[in-house]
Amino acid sequence: MSEPNNRRKKEAYVRLPYFGINRLIPFMKPYRKRLLLMLLLGIVGSCVDIVLPLFQSYAINNYIARGVMDTLPYFIGLYVAVLTVQIIANCITTYTASHVEMMIGHDLKQTCFDHLQTLSFSYFNQNSVGYVHARIMSDTSRIGELVSWVMMDSIWHTSYIIGAVAVMFAINPGLALAVVMVVPLAALLIALCLNKLTRLNRSIRELNSRISGDYNEGITGAKTIKTLVVEDRITEEFRGDTGSMKRTAVRATHFRGLLFSTVSFFSYVALALVLWRGGLITMEQVMEIGTLSAFMSYAQGLMDPLLWLIDALSTVINTQVNIERVTKLLQTESDVADSTEVVAKYGDTFEPKRENWEPLVGDIEFDDVSFTYPDGEDRVLEHFSLKIAGGTRVAIVGETGAGKSTLVNLVCRFFEPTEGRVLIDGRDARERSQLWLHSNIGYVLQSPHLFSGTVRDNLRYGKPDATDEEIYEALRTVSADVIVNRMEKGLDSEVGEGGDLLSTGEKQLLSFARAIIADPRILVLDEATSSVDTITEQVIRDALGRVTEGRTSFIIAHRLSTVRDSDIIIVVRDGKIVEQGKHGELMHAKGYYHSLYTRQFEKEAADSVL
Amino acid sequence: MRLLLMFLDGSKCYFAASILTSLVLTALDMVNPQLIRYTVDTVIGSEPSSLPGFANGLFEAMGGVEVLRERLWIIAALIIGVALLAAVFRYLQRLSNTKAAETLVETVRNLLFSHIQRLPFAWHMKHKTGEVIQRCTSDVDTVKNFLSEQLTSILSIVIRVTFSLIVMYSMNAKLAAAATITLPFILLYSSLFGRSIGRHFKECDENEGALSAIVQENLTGVRVVRAFGREKYERDRFRKQNDKYTSLVLRLSRLMSAFWGMGDFISGVQVLIILSMGVVSSVNGEMTPGEFIAFMTYNAMLSWPIRRLGRMISEMSKASISIGRLNDILSSPVERDRENAGTPDMRGDIVFDDVSFAYEGCPELLSHISFTAKAGETVGILGGTGSGKSTLMYLLDRLYELPEDGSGGRITIGGVDIRDIKASHIRKNIGIVLQEPYLFSRTIAENIGITRPSLEMEEIRAAARVACLDETVTGFAEGYETFVGERGVTLSGGQKQRTAIARMLTAKTPIMVFDDALSAVDAETDAAIRRELNTRLGDSTVFLISHRTSTLKSADVILVLDHGRIVERGSHEELMAIGNGIYRRIYEIQTSGSEESGAAKSGSEEEVSE
């Protein structure tokens, strides 16, 4: 199965309509009240910010200029009242913003995760673990941040600008006009810089993840680097990356610094304008000094929100990629899906209707099946038909990478036939739910995968209510009871992340026991013995006969001795089935199986060639 | 502290520049309020000038207050002039600060990376990669933030506050004292709260890590999840952790918004106190309106920085923890050669002389191993899991060192103790293929040719052909340019092993070690590779570690290791002659079945004779 190589292509610059915000609406809906509250209170907060300079101006005009302080207590009271309003508004907005941020992130994470549970294997073959992981964990958080903080910041600062301009016009339109004229100038400058700034931010992020990747490689691959003596080369390459990180970061600051100091310079220009024109008016007694001071505050305060708005806009532009990737994940449809009728009768992945489930016997039939992998071009099965009676032991043999898993993938409905049908107990597999089928399958993989938790948690994975007696019985069946007895805490021992604390052989025996505890009707052993040592292999091979008794089983193996006495042996070469039959028949036919077998066992012959 | 100085190497002058510019910038920021005060009081109002003598002289030289009254634009121009200067310094300050920070982080990253590359193999085995990566990324970030943002911010805040206070005291001591008294409260409040919130931050981080681990395990174990039909369980597991994480963050943000709200309130009250006191003293004639305005401006420069200061002080402990952890890595001793270690010819006999070895804190793994591998010979090593066969090779490659005092025996190559040979020289001359080889995330061609950057494509392909890889690779859409690893194609275990074999072959080493290097390859490919290899090995000395007797059979001498001892040694024939020998037993397990049909035997003979 060749995999598409497009993953390494850099993600293109994404431009979505409405910056992609419209795609998030379903996720924002449950929080619309909170969002509204957040925005409203944001406006309240910015209004208070606008009102505060007026207090100073009132104090100057009425107390200082006139020398009377009779209303000062009321003044203080009002000030405290306004302050309280602002603080309450601020508290609520910041909390609401983080609430919305977290909840939308939470919902997106859950939805993505749930959706992943329903996606078919072709998705996981095409997308690396790291890629999908980043979609669930970091993209969703960034989106949450966008919807809450970025939105609130934008509203806050926009309303501050509008409010401040309005107040200035109300006080003195002529002077206000002089100040406001500076704004378009600054805005123009900002608009010109925005694109560049956004690009620089993005390349910094990319470089950052490259450096993390370098660390990952340098540390995970340390052993290999040492044996190859390429430390210097790898370190040199790393220096290259940190160097360009530094250059890019400095360039970005160079740019940001230029932009920010120019904008702050503009704010002083506005201040100077007010002092000059306003000073003249004040001298003519048209305006009071307090008002002039308020005007100066507004003129200077106008520029900061502009800077914040740039940042917000640049975040919006950069977050489009995240939105695009998450929505793409959510829109990916499973290649294998249960029809509505099936769901109605048998339930779906999360809400199974077990009461309607028929018992599974284990008769399997391939009926004129043709199959092409979704990401492949070649037909790997062509009008293939085969009847497998319940309890049959089927072996699938062939070289590494020859496509031995295809038949099993179809039986397990990890993939569906392109043409034809797979019948389970005489009925098309698509007539029953996936979960029904999967609940009857036991699967042992080439590289055993355990989940973090205790040995018991892991063994019960296929049957959550299994008793310790059942567990021990299964362990004895596969001779794995010694492993558990050796452990300090027995079944309560932790296995570590991914089973790290155990050896591969131990993990394999446990995953074997796990499959048996589920008491499946169909058992799949996918190269279960290839990564274990000879002794463990012998143990597994001994257990095989006991375990496959009365079950339909598929044994994928490249060591042929394991499967010699199977009821039927299917021989795969270059993705296609080339021979099938019993061992004796195949040997007699002297075809590909015969040559595989002889080469594997008649080592004298092979070694005399060496 | 010594570590900090090491980190600061190269960035010291940038830090100095950053502090210096920050000083100038703050001084410039102090000027404008004075200009405004002068304008309000003297130009617009009629107070006598309170400017320092030289500035007064300057104004007088320009024609005195009268001229300024008519030409107010002069003051505006002055403000703009000061602002321009400030803008330049603001830009320089940002730039020097970023340069300082980025140079620092570059230094730290390079220091860490190259140190890690030089750390002994044992260190890498002892430390979990995930943790080390975490150290290198997040701890480095913490240190960077501490030095570049916090430390410089603290300095610039102190500068700012000091300057403001000086100016304020010179204007009105009583009012300035009132402003000063409130500052410690703000500082104390901020730092106390910051400290108490740190615990919550840590808890949130840990729970996010747990959530991330669930995703990781779900994605890597997707086959197990599906095959056991446990999607619902996985969803619930994720949901539980997702809910927990979200509610923890929400609790934190409730605290945070309360904290900010309270902080806002305290600052607001401080402003109010100064405002009302200012009003009173202005009305009493102790202060002019211009002074009042200027005073309020300076006061605004106090409260915000003080609040930041408080939080930073509380966060400083984080940095010291991070620095401590980085120190753990950087103070671990690196690999060292003996002083007079040389680079002798490596084509001689390899002798293990009474070698015993135990990993730190573990029982003895190898005991009294003695054997000689003659130059050009092939030595096969057979042993169960944990028998110490890989360790034997690690010792030869000096990945682990025998005790200096010679109590663990010695290993010689061509008569020279390997401790007297440079480690890099040894490793350049010994090619090792590990059982689970690590491939770098770059193209297949680059992976194969990593030890020799100048390698021709033809040589790479030649090596790949020997490893039976060429056909597989040319089958990929992008051939040898196919990217492997996280960002590219995932190779199967067997493909990885074959790539690693090709990689080793291009290094053309006189000693080669195959550490179970063909375990994931089926017997047929195994035989094909060995056949090809045999024609290429030439006079190389080869160690073949395997649990497949067919692989070992052709070796000149086979060592059977059991619990760290050599229990059998000899050629295949000699070992087979031992009545109930281990080798013979394993051989018979592995070949059981070949005696089953004479048809198989005769078939193979036919094939050979063809």
Interface residues (C-beta under 8 A of the other chain):
Chain A: S2 E3 P4 N5 R7 R8 F55 Q56 A59 I60 Y63 I64 A65 G67 V68 M69 L72 F75 I76 Y79 V80 L83 T84 Q86 I87 I88 N90 C91 I92 T94 Y95 S98 H99 M102 M103 G105 H106 K109 Q110 F113 D114 L116 Q117 T118 F121 F124 S128 V129 G130 Y131 V132 H133 I136 M137 I211 S212 G213 D214 Y215 N216 E217 G218 I219 T220 G221 A222 K223 T224 I225 K226 T227 L228 V229 V230 E231 R233 I234 T235 F238 R239 T242 G243 M245 K246 A249 V250 T253 H254 R256 G257 L258 F260 S261 T262 S264 F265 Y268 V269 L271 A272 L273 L275 W276 G279 L280 T282 M283 I289 G290 L292 S293 M296 T349 F350 P352 E399 T400 G401 C412 F414 Q434 L435 L437 H438 S439 I441 G442 Y443 L445 Q446 S447 H449 F451 S452 Y461 G462 P464 E497 G498 S503 G505 S511 A518 V524 S530 S531 D533 T534 I535 T536 Q538 H558 R559 L560 S561 R564 G584 M587 H588 K590 H594 S595 L596 Y597 T598 R599 Q600 F601 E602 K603 A605 A606 D607 S608 V609 L610
Chain B: N32 I36 T39 V40 V43 I44 G45 R69 L72 W73 I75 A76 A77 I79 I80 V82 A83 L84 A86 A87 V88 R90 Y91 R94 L95 T98 K99 E102 T103 V105 E106 R109 N110 F113 S114 I116 Q117 R118 L119 F121 H124 M125 T129 V132 I133 C136 T137 L211 S212 A213 V215 Q216 E217 N218 L219 T220 G221 V222 R223 V224 V225 R226 A227 F228 G229 R230 E231 K232 Y233 E234 R235 F238 R239 N242 D243 T246 V249 L250 S253 R254 M256 S257 A258 W260 G261 D264 F265 G268 V269 L272 L275 S276 G278 V279 V280 S282 V283 P289 F292 I293 M296 G384 T385 G386 D397 L399 S424 R427 K428 I430 G431 I432 L434 P437 Y438 F440 S441 I450 T451 P453 T472 G475 F476 A477 E478 T482 F483 E486 R487 G488 V489 T490 S492 G493 G494 Q495 R503 A507 S519 A520 V521 D522 A523 E524 T525 A527 R530 R531 N534 H547 T549 S550 K553 S554 I586 I589 Q590 T591 S592 G593 S594 E596 S597 A599 A600 K601 G603 S604 E605 E607 V608
